[in-house]
Amino acid sequence: RPILLADDFLCTTNTTITNIVVWGSWLYDELPLDPTGAGSPSNVVFTLSIHADIPAGEAADWSLPGEPLWTAMFTPGTFEARIEAGQIVEGWYDPAASNYLPIADWTCWRYTFPVDVTRAFVQTGTVEHPVIYWLDVQALPLQAEPPTARFGWKTSYEHWNDDACWAPALDPYSGFWWEMRYPQGHPWYPESIDLAFMLFGGPAPEEPEWDFGD
């Protein structure tokens, strides 16, 4: 079933977003099969969107994504996939089914999506007048037959502002979103969930140091 995830971020500069990085994993490390029958982390179509912000208290007790401001589809060959960390023990949470698996994958993938500057989103925030936006991500594996690979967006130790959100929908989407909190059984229950991503324009910044937990 289609599921969208989204998280908010703060803009304080009037800049163009030309690169989007998302960290994710595949349930039980099962990659989508390419036409040769081999597992490939790139045999998937990603749709990424940037939304306006609806502050907490307007549509729900939590803030959520508003109208879509920018959408782009990334097919195989238009993005980069590489292993960020391997031989780790990570959990898996399906918010639609409220299902949490404490041991479900062992590899973290880094996906980088370059955006042509002529089609990129231009942020309009400033230090004096910051703007909150939301990034949403949807992955549709191209594998046609069962078993269907399932992509998950990694959570982040860094927490900012409100909870991440999810919706049972296809991108682009402008309906209602539900907040995301760590489920029962997770050591951080019921704290807010934030998702792992990075946005920048121009050359990539220095590689950060990552700390992976269970």
Helices and strands as residue ranges (DSSP letters): E 4-11, E 16-17, E 19-26, G 27-29, E 44-54, E 64-74, E 80-94, E 99-114, G 117-119, E 121-122, E 131-141, E 151-153, E 165-167, E 178-179, E 197-200
